[in-house]
Amino acid sequence: MAAAINQACIQVDLVYAKLQNAEALAAHLQGQLGLKLPWEVGGEEYMHYKEEATLSKYHEALDEVECLVIMHLFELSKLRMSQTGNKSLQWRSKAIQKAIAWYSIQAAVLNPSQSPISWKDITHYTLLGEFNLLWHTKDDV
């Protein structure tokens, strides 16, 4: 048992030495090539791209909610059941409710945060023109 532990310690020391050599080589090459320092957590570039990633997640969530609700609104209007839209929409609501929850989480993370939506908000839509979440879509739409 002691021999195995001894062997493991030797392997750890060898791997650590290789890591130190690789880091030294990387630093040397970075200096020779004139590369910038990597981003630091909390740095300007880091924060900029973190905001972009957060906004991207928000738009994905918004797109998912829009897609599901619009699909059901078209389906309801096609079946001429818009008067019973709340019951039909609620009957198939699990996917929409998950998308709403994801959207609300992503909306709260934004800076400034967007207002969350609820199932009650969605069930009031019977026509596509009433679906005002479309106003919050990307600028290029």
N, C-alpha and C positions, 0 to 999 in steps of 0.2 A: 504494500500500500504506500509506503514511504517512497519507494522508487518511482511509482506512478505519479505521485504528487511532485517529486523532484523533476521528473521528465516534463510534466505540465508547466512548471515554473520556468524551465529552460525554454520551452516553446513560446510561452508568453513573452519572455525577454527578447527572443529572436524576432517575433512579430512586432513588438514595440520598437525595436531598433530599425526594422524595415520601414515602419510608419514614419519614424523620425527622419530617415533618409529620404523618403518620398516627399515629405513636407518641405525639407530643405531644398530638394531639387525643384519642386513646384515654385517655391519662393524665388529661387535663382532664375528660373525661366520667366516668371512673372516680371522680375526686374529687367531682364534682358529684352523682353518683348514690349516693355512699357505698358503693361496691362494695369487697369485701375484696380484699386482695392475692392474686395467683394462687398456687397451690401451689408450693412449692419442693421440688426433689428432696431426699429425706431428711427432709422435714418430717413432722409428725404425721399430717395428713390424707393426704398422699401415701403414707406407709407403711401406713396403715390400708387404703386402697383397693388398694394393691399386694398386700397379704396376701389381700384378698377375691378379687382377680383370680387369684392363684395357687391359692387354694382352689377357685375355680370351674373352672380348668383341670384340677385333680386330679379333681374330681367328674365332669367330662366324660370323662376317661380311664377312670375307674372304671366309669361307665355303659356305655362302649363295650365294655370287657372283659366286664362282666356280661351285656350283651345278646348278644354273640356266643357266649359259653360256654353261657348258658341256652338259646339257640336250638338249639345242637347237642345239649345234654343232652335237651331235649324231643324232638328229632328221633330221637335214639338210643333213647329209651324208647318212642317211638311205633313204631319199627321192631323193638322188642324185641331190640335188639342191645347192651344195656348191658354184657354180658360182653366184647364186643369193642370197647368204647368207646375205648380208647386208640388203636387202629389207625385207626378211622373218624375220630376227632377229629383225629388227626395228619394224616390224608390231606387234610383241609380246613383246615389250620392256619395258612396264611400270614396271613390277616386277624387271627386270634387272636394270633399271635406279634407282629404289628405293634402291635396294641392293648396287649399286655403290655409291649412296649418303651416305648410312649408313657406307659402308666400308671407304670412304674418310674421314668421320668424325672420325671414330675410328683410322684410320691410322695417322691422324694429332695429336691425343691425346697421342700417344705412345711417349716414350722417349728412344732413338731418334725416330723421326717421320718417317713413311714410306711415300713413294711418293703416292699421290692420283692417282686414275685412272679415266678415262673419258669414255663417251659413244663411242667416236671416237676410243679409244684404243681397246675397245671390238669388234667393228664392223670390225676390220681388221683381226680378227681370222677366218680362214676358216677350219683349221685343228686343232685337239687337241694338236699336237706337238708344235704349235705356241702359245699356251696359257701359257705364261710364269708366270702368277700369281701362278701357281702350285709350283714354286720354293720357294715361301714365306710361304708355309704351315708349319704346326707343324713339329718338328724334328722326331716325332715317325711315320710319314706317309711314 
